[in-house]
């Protein structure tokens, strides 16, 4: 099975699909603990000293690690059977050259993307720790890529879950599912 993630600040849509690209599970997962700011760099660093921002970001990173790990463990526990396991996680891509140091991340143009990339990097670390392969995708063209791979089955597999499973089945769900299709084709 493959897991596709469409992340947002503090939460994500997670879609798990089997080898036939059928949806096994779809859910919203919390990526940060309740009461913790979901965007410490973008929203909070403007009002804090650099030292305060460092402390805040370290605390948020820890919270993301705990909350996301718990969410992934619950998801895997619910979907993994005796004959199948999750083999990969697909995440939105981030630039390879995105700065690692916080001082740079707090400046434009980086501060607008620093939090989202922090989530993705932590999710990738958690997936790697579970032995899952990491695939990255570009949200703006992953549906087209999946449709090209699926051919005549594209509409049924990407849009059909709404009729089969009922709402919610929105763009984030399709993107996450499409990312699992593309990941399967790469392997």
Number of C-alpha atoms within 10 A of each C-alpha: 21 26 32 31 30 23 23 16 14 21 20 21 20 25 29 26 23 19 12 10 18 18 22 15 16 22 14 15 20 21 26 24 18 11 6 14 18 25 21 23 27 19 13 17 21 14 9 13 10 14 11 13 20 17 11 19 22 13 15 22 19 15 19 24 20 15 20 24 21 15 18 20 12 12 20 16 11 11 16 13 10 5 5 11 15 21 15 23 27 30 25 21 14 17 7 6 6 13 12 10 8 16 15 14 20 22 15 11 10 18 21 16 17 24 25 20 18 19 27 21 15 18 24 20 16 18 21 14 10 15 12 19 17 17 21 20 23 14 17 10 12 22 23 15 16 24 18 13 16 19 9 10 13 17 12 13 21 25 16 17 20 16 10 9 12 9 9 12 16 12 13 20 27 24 27 32 31 31 32 32 30 23 22 20 11 8 8
